[in-house]
Amino acid sequence: MVQSDQDRAVAELRRLIDGIPVAMVTTVAADDALHARPMLLERVERDASLVFLTHLSSQKTTDVHRDPRVNVTFISDKGDRYVSVSGRASVTHDVARMHEMWNPTYRAWFPKGADDPDSAIFTVTIDRVDYWDVPSSRLVRLWGVVRAVATGQVAEAGEHDTIVFGSG
Amino acid sequence: MVQSDQDRAVAELRRLIDGIPVAMVTTVAADDALHARPMLLERVERDASLVFLTHLSSQKTTDVHRDPRVNVTFISDKGDRYVSVSGRASVTHDVARMHEMWNPTYRAWFPKGADDPDSAIFTVTIDRVDYWDVPSSRLVRLWGVVRAVATGQVAEAGEHDTIVFGSG
């Protein structure tokens, strides 16, 4: 993927998830089941990665060390947009980078500050983004059922599009 | 799990997802990535399974035939509740059951009606439910940061609880 294409894809992703601070992040857990938990998005990097902060001692760190595959889901407050990000996660303890990103409110998670020995940067390299924009009317929103019944068309779950990232 | 415990767990799950008609369902796709897509929940069965309708020809059917592991995520409209259901999915074409569950609006998805040869019942057997109830104030909601900074306690992402299903 040439840089300008990647820039456009990243800009589009930023637009899609604007105003959705919390994602559900699914990992492959040690019991081999798929677990998800809410995480606060720290930033979207220009290199097409999502950055979250977590703890080295957390379950999700253990999970992605074992199996890096993750899905990151964003749902808008109004339920009119669903975004699925497929990628691979890595977790690093990087005090210099924590200092760079540090914000005083982070002390809530890292009582020892940017030097907290348990701090971890959870980075998801994005492979693919799928998203659904759903019309705002609640009836139509429930998958266009009413319109589809009226017109005889098969219901569509809003607009579905895919952004593929990577070197292709 | 004795029946009364399972009944209580199912009742609790129904309460948690009440008013959240659409879930994001994550599967392990053929390209080995974790993909998610919105699905409309049909019902929660008393035997601790989630039922969705889909098509035999859909990608998610292919995915779970290859690898049955799924995660089903529910997020409330207000963003004050996050629910993760871990389980295993099976897909069946069952015309008798489709007739039982049939609702005229379903013709939007299945133009040939309950006998549609591509109809499929997507059933998730629940192994585990994790959920987070987040206080409604937006500032506190963002992971209790403000309160935690004030009190010096490590921030908690709202109340986190787990319901384990199964024969244990």
HADDOCK unambig.tbl for C-alpha pairs under 7 A between the chains (distance, minus, plus):
assign (segid A and resid 33 and name CA) (segid B and resid 69 and name CA) 6.30 0.50 0.50
assign (segid A and resid 33 and name CA) (segid B and resid 86 and name CA) 6.27 0.50 0.50
assign (segid A and resid 33 and name CA) (segid B and resid 87 and name CA) 6.94 0.50 0.50
assign (segid A and resid 34 and name CA) (segid B and resid 69 and name CA) 6.59 0.50 0.50
assign (segid A and resid 34 and name CA) (segid B and resid 70 and name CA) 5.99 0.50 0.50
assign (segid A and resid 34 and name CA) (segid B and resid 71 and name CA) 5.37 0.50 0.50
assign (segid A and resid 34 and name CA) (segid B and resid 86 and name CA) 5.70 0.50 0.50
assign (segid A and resid 35 and name CA) (segid B and resid 71 and name CA) 6.46 0.50 0.50
assign (segid A and resid 35 and name CA) (segid B and resid 84 and name CA) 6.82 0.50 0.50
assign (segid A and resid 35 and name CA) (segid B and resid 86 and name CA) 5.97 0.50 0.50
assign (segid A and resid 36 and name CA) (segid B and resid 84 and name CA) 5.50 0.50 0.50
assign (segid A and resid 37 and name CA) (segid B and resid 84 and name CA) 6.82 0.50 0.50
assign (segid A and resid 38 and name CA) (segid B and resid 82 and name CA) 6.81 0.50 0.50
assign (segid A and resid 69 and name CA) (segid B and resid 33 and name CA) 6.30 0.50 0.50
assign (segid A and resid 69 and name CA) (segid B and resid 34 and name CA) 6.59 0.50 0.50
assign (segid A and resid 70 and name CA) (segid B and resid 34 and name CA) 5.99 0.50 0.50
assign (segid A and resid 71 and name CA) (segid B and resid 34 and name CA) 5.37 0.50 0.50
assign (segid A and resid 71 and name CA) (segid B and resid 35 and name CA) 6.44 0.50 0.50
assign (segid A and resid 77 and name CA) (segid B and resid 77 and name CA) 5.16 0.50 0.50
assign (segid A and resid 77 and name CA) (segid B and resid 78 and name CA) 5.92 0.50 0.50
assign (segid A and resid 77 and name CA) (segid B and resid 79 and name CA) 6.30 0.50 0.50
assign (segid A and resid 78 and name CA) (segid B and resid 77 and name CA) 5.91 0.50 0.50
assign (segid A and resid 79 and name CA) (segid B and resid 77 and name CA) 6.27 0.50 0.50
assign (segid A and resid 82 and name CA) (segid B and resid 38 and name CA) 6.81 0.50 0.50
assign (segid A and resid 84 and name CA) (segid B and resid 35 and name CA) 6.81 0.50 0.50
assign (segid A and resid 84 and name CA) (segid B and resid 36 and name CA) 5.50 0.50 0.50
assign (segid A and resid 84 and name CA) (segid B and resid 37 and name CA) 6.82 0.50 0.50
assign (segid A and resid 86 and name CA) (segid B and resid 33 and name CA) 6.27 0.50 0.50
assign (segid A and resid 86 and name CA) (segid B and resid 34 and name CA) 5.71 0.50 0.50
assign (segid A and resid 86 and name CA) (segid B and resid 35 and name CA) 5.96 0.50 0.50
assign (segid A and resid 87 and name CA) (segid B and resid 33 and name CA) 6.96 0.50 0.50
assign (segid A and resid 105 and name CA) (segid B and resid 145 and name CA) 6.23 0.50 0.50
assign (segid A and resid 105 and name CA) (segid B and resid 149 and name CA) 6.49 0.50 0.50
assign (segid A and resid 107 and name CA) (segid B and resid 149 and name CA) 6.55 0.50 0.50
assign (segid A and resid 108 and name CA) (segid B and resid 145 and name CA) 5.55 0.50 0.50
assign (segid A and resid 108 and name CA) (segid B and resid 148 and name CA) 5.17 0.50 0.50
assign (segid A and resid 108 and name CA) (segid B and resid 149 and name CA) 5.24 0.50 0.50
assign (segid A and resid 108 and name CA) (segid B and resid 152 and name CA) 7.00 0.50 0.50
assign (segid A and resid 108 and name CA) (segid B and resid 153 and name CA) 6.68 0.50 0.50
assign (segid A and resid 108 and name CA) (segid B and resid 154 and name CA) 4.95 0.50 0.50
assign (segid A and resid 108 and name CA) (segid B and resid 155 and name CA) 4.94 0.50 0.50
assign (segid A and resid 109 and name CA) (segid B and resid 154 and name CA) 5.18 0.50 0.50
assign (segid A and resid 109 and name CA) (segid B and resid 155 and name CA) 5.44 0.50 0.50
assign (segid A and resid 111 and name CA) (segid B and resid 154 and name CA) 6.67 0.50 0.50
assign (segid A and resid 145 and name CA) (segid B and resid 105 and name CA) 6.22 0.50 0.50
assign (segid A and resid 145 and name CA) (segid B and resid 108 and name CA) 5.56 0.50 0.50
assign (segid A and resid 148 and name CA) (segid B and resid 108 and name CA) 5.17 0.50 0.50
assign (segid A and resid 149 and name CA) (segid B and resid 105 and name CA) 6.44 0.50 0.50
assign (segid A and resid 149 and name CA) (segid B and resid 107 and name CA) 6.55 0.50 0.50
assign (segid A and resid 149 and name CA) (segid B and resid 108 and name CA) 5.27 0.50 0.50
assign (segid A and resid 152 and name CA) (segid B and resid 108 and name CA) 6.99 0.50 0.50
assign (segid A and resid 153 and name CA) (segid B and resid 108 and name CA) 6.65 0.50 0.50
assign (segid A and resid 154 and name CA) (segid B and resid 108 and name CA) 4.93 0.50 0.50
assign (segid A and resid 154 and name CA) (segid B and resid 109 and name CA) 5.22 0.50 0.50
assign (segid A and resid 154 and name CA) (segid B and resid 111 and name CA) 6.67 0.50 0.50
assign (segid A and resid 155 and name CA) (segid B and resid 108 and name CA) 4.92 0.50 0.50
assign (segid A and resid 155 and name CA) (segid B and resid 109 and name CA) 5.44 0.50 0.50
